[in-house]
Structures are given as structure tokens and as C-alpha cells.
Amino acid sequence: MDINLLIARRVRELRDNQGLSLDALATRSGVSRSNISLIERGESSPTAAVLDKLASALGVALAALFEDKGAPQDAPSPLARVAEQPVWTDPASGYMRRSLSPAVPSPLQLVDVVFPAGQRVAYDSVPHNADIHQQVWMIEGTMDISVGEQHWRLEAGDTLAMRLDRHIVYRNPTGRQARYLVALTTQAMPANRRNP
């Protein structure tokens, strides 16, 4: 399936499931109504920053926008063949993410990321209705990762655990691409901790 059509379907499904109008999602996310409409029709290739804002406003991890749930009558397969794993490339930075996890319901999601040399991606949004934990395991290369005011340089073999509740910046400071595995879990935020 075309990745932009997959993203379109997922954004529309998540918005519909929450009973949000285009205007309500635009207000909540800070993404214009017209841009959301283009995304939902598969006529736009949104950047990582835009997808981050939408995922946050919908209370899901960014990875949820790449899930292929298949037809409702189909039982999801516990196997994700490499040829069927959704691959998306950020049009702004060129970073590529491959969703590795099968479509079966699971609290764990795996993502393979190839990050180009000298590029930077910032995620400013914090999910409204989800508590998301992530671990990054460096396979090759070097990445600088900032979470709020904390900064780390990761080399091959290093692992960083973080909670996605603050501004996060990924930067490849070298002249070589980097590759890392992301493992993340998402839990519904208790009602008394949700943002308005």
C-alpha cells in the first residue's frame, strides 16, 4: 500500500474514532484544516513535525499513524514480512522509518530508522492522552538526542530509554548515515493526568 494512503486512512480513522471534526483536530494539533484534509485524502506527503503534531493531538504514538490494520473482517497476522512493512521517508530531512511490528494488537512497537548524515528532526508535541516510553538502540553511526534539557551522544551499541513527554531532538552530527531501532510502548493516560 502507498504510505501516504496508509497515513491518510489512519489519521481519518483515529479522528473519526474520537468524534473529532477537521476543525477540532486543527485546533488541537496546530495543523491547518486544509493541510489535514490534504493528508486525509492522501494528497500530501506530511513532514515528521506535522505527523508528530497530529499524533500528539490524537493521543497516540507517531508509530500509530503507520499501522496497517487491514480490513476489519481480516484477522491480523502475527507475522510482518519485510516486503509488507510500511516504509516512510520524511520529505524535510530524508530520514526513513520502517514499521517492523505485525498488525496484531500489542503494547510494543518496533521501528527501524535510517537517519541521513547532518540532518536534524525536532518533535515539539507531547501526546495528550497517552503515556509513551521509548528505547533507542544504535545499530550503526552516531546520533545526538536531546530530551527536554538532557542531551546524549549515542554510538553503535548504545541504548537510551526515554519517556516522550518533552521536546525531543534527533540529530546526526556526522558525515555518515546512522541506523537505530526504536522500541516503544503506549498506555492510555490516567484521566487525572490528561492535558486539557
C-alpha positions as CSV (number, residue, x, y, z in Angstrom):
1,M,0.0,0.0,0.0
2,D,1.1,3.5,-0.7
3,I,2.5,5.0,2.5
4,N,0.6,8.3,2.1
5,L,-2.6,6.5,1.6
6,L,-1.9,4.4,4.7
7,I,-1.2,7.6,6.7
8,A,-4.4,9.1,5.3
9,R,-6.5,6.2,6.3
10,R,-5.1,6.1,9.8
11,V,-5.4,9.8,10.5
12,R,-9.0,9.7,9.3
13,E,-9.8,6.5,11.4
14,L,-8.3,8.0,14.5
15,R,-10.1,11.3,14.1
16,D,-13.4,9.6,13.4
17,N,-13.0,7.2,16.4
18,Q,-12.6,10.2,18.6
19,G,-15.5,12.1,17.0
20,L,-13.3,15.0,16.1
21,S,-14.1,17.3,13.2
22,L,-11.4,18.6,10.9
23,D,-11.7,21.9,12.7
24,A,-11.4,20.3,16.1
25,L,-8.3,18.4,15.1
26,A,-6.8,21.5,13.5
27,T,-7.3,23.5,16.7
28,R,-5.9,20.7,18.9
29,S,-2.9,20.0,16.7
30,G,-2.0,23.4,15.3
31,V,-2.0,21.9,11.8
32,S,-4.3,23.8,9.4
33,R,-7.7,22.3,8.5
34,S,-6.7,22.4,4.8
35,N,-3.4,20.5,5.4
36,I,-5.2,17.8,7.4
37,S,-7.8,17.5,4.6
38,L,-5.0,17.0,2.1
39,I,-3.3,14.4,4.3
40,E,-6.6,12.5,4.8
41,R,-7.1,12.4,1.0
42,G,-3.5,11.1,0.5
43,E,-2.7,14.2,-1.5
44,S,0.1,15.4,0.8
45,S,3.4,14.0,2.0
46,P,3.5,15.4,5.5
47,T,6.8,16.0,7.4
48,A,7.7,14.3,10.6
49,A,6.9,17.5,12.5
50,V,3.4,17.7,11.1
51,L,2.8,14.0,11.8
52,D,4.1,14.5,15.3
53,K,1.6,17.3,15.9
54,L,-1.3,15.1,14.6
55,A,-0.3,12.0,16.6
56,S,0.0,14.1,19.8
57,A,-3.4,15.7,19.2
58,L,-4.9,12.3,18.6
59,G,-3.3,10.9,21.8
60,V,-1.2,8.2,20.0
61,A,2.4,7.5,19.3
62,L,3.7,8.6,15.9
63,A,4.1,4.9,15.1
64,A,0.3,4.5,15.3
65,L,0.0,6.6,12.1
66,F,1.9,3.9,10.2
67,E,-0.1,0.9,11.4
68,D,-1.8,-1.1,8.7
69,K,-4.9,-2.6,10.5
70,G,-6.2,-4.2,7.3
71,A,-9.8,-4.8,6.6
72,P,-12.0,-5.1,9.7
73,Q,-13.1,-8.7,8.8
74,D,-9.5,-9.9,8.4
75,A,-7.7,-11.3,11.5
76,P,-4.4,-9.5,11.8
77,S,-1.4,-11.7,11.1
78,P,1.3,-12.2,13.8
79,L,3.9,-12.1,11.0
80,A,5.2,-8.9,9.4
81,R,7.0,-9.9,6.2
82,V,9.7,-7.4,5.2
83,A,8.0,-6.7,1.9
84,E,4.8,-5.7,3.7
85,Q,6.4,-3.4,6.3
86,P,5.4,0.2,5.8
87,V,8.3,2.5,4.9
88,W,8.1,6.2,5.1
89,T,10.6,8.9,4.3
90,D,10.4,12.4,5.9
91,P,10.3,14.9,3.0
92,A,12.1,17.5,5.1
93,S,15.1,15.6,6.5
94,G,15.2,12.4,4.4
95,Y,15.1,10.1,7.4
96,M,13.5,6.8,6.7
97,R,11.4,4.8,9.1
98,R,10.2,1.2,8.6
99,S,7.4,-0.1,10.8
100,L,8.6,-3.6,11.8
101,S,5.7,-4.7,14.1
102,P,3.0,-7.1,12.9
103,A,-0.6,-5.8,12.8
104,V,-1.7,-7.9,15.8
105,P,-2.6,-5.8,18.9
106,S,0.5,-5.4,21.1
107,P,1.7,-2.8,23.7
108,L,5.1,-3.0,21.9
109,Q,6.0,-1.5,18.6
110,L,9.4,-1.7,16.8
111,V,10.7,0.8,14.2
112,D,13.9,0.7,12.1
113,V,15.2,4.2,11.4
114,V,17.9,5.2,8.9
115,F,18.9,8.8,9.6
116,P,20.9,10.8,6.9
117,A,24.2,12.5,7.7
118,G,24.0,16.0,9.0
119,Q,20.2,16.0,9.5
120,R,18.0,17.1,12.4
121,V,14.4,16.4,13.4
122,A,12.6,18.0,16.3
123,Y,9.4,16.8,17.9
124,D,7.8,19.5,20.0
125,S,4.5,17.9,20.8
126,V,3.5,15.9,23.8
127,P,0.7,13.4,23.5
128,H,-2.5,14.5,25.2
129,N,-3.9,11.1,26.2
130,A,-1.0,8.7,26.1
131,D,2.0,7.7,28.2
132,I,4.7,6.7,25.7
133,H,8.0,5.1,26.6
134,Q,10.7,4.6,24.0
135,Q,14.1,3.0,23.8
136,V,16.6,3.7,21.0
137,W,19.3,1.1,20.3
138,M,22.0,2.4,17.9
139,I,22.9,-0.2,15.2
140,E,25.4,2.0,13.3
141,G,26.6,5.5,13.3
142,T,26.2,8.3,15.8
143,M,23.2,10.3,17.0
144,D,22.8,13.2,19.3
145,I,19.5,13.0,21.2
146,S,18.0,15.7,23.4
147,V,15.0,15.1,25.7
148,G,14.0,18.4,27.3
149,E,17.2,19.8,28.8
150,Q,19.1,16.5,28.8
151,H,21.5,15.6,25.9
152,W,23.2,12.4,24.9
153,R,25.5,11.2,22.2
154,L,24.8,7.6,21.2
155,E,27.3,5.4,19.3
156,A,26.8,1.9,17.9
157,G,25.6,-0.5,20.6
158,D,24.3,2.2,23.0
159,T,20.7,2.3,24.2
160,L,18.8,5.2,25.5
161,A,15.4,4.9,27.4
162,M,13.1,7.9,27.4
163,R,9.6,9.0,28.1
164,L,8.0,11.0,25.3
165,D,6.7,13.8,27.5
166,R,9.1,16.6,26.5
167,H,10.6,18.3,23.4
168,I,12.9,15.8,21.7
169,V,15.5,16.4,19.0
170,Y,17.3,13.8,17.0
171,R,20.5,15.0,15.2
172,N,23.1,13.1,13.2
173,P,26.3,15.2,13.7
174,T,28.5,13.1,11.4
175,G,29.1,12.8,7.6
176,R,27.7,9.2,7.7
177,Q,24.2,7.9,7.9
178,A,23.0,6.4,11.2
179,R,20.7,3.5,11.8
180,Y,18.8,2.6,15.0
181,L,16.0,0.5,16.3
182,V,13.2,2.1,18.3
183,A,11.0,0.1,20.7
184,L,8.1,1.9,22.2
185,T,5.1,1.2,24.3
186,T,1.9,3.3,24.7
187,Q,-0.5,3.3,27.6
188,A,-3.6,5.4,28.0
189,M,-3.0,8.3,30.3
190,P,-5.0,8.1,33.5
191,A,-7.9,10.6,33.4
192,N,-6.4,12.7,36.2
193,R,-3.1,13.3,34.3
194,R,-4.5,14.2,30.9
195,N,-3.9,17.6,29.4
196,P,-7.0,19.7,28.6
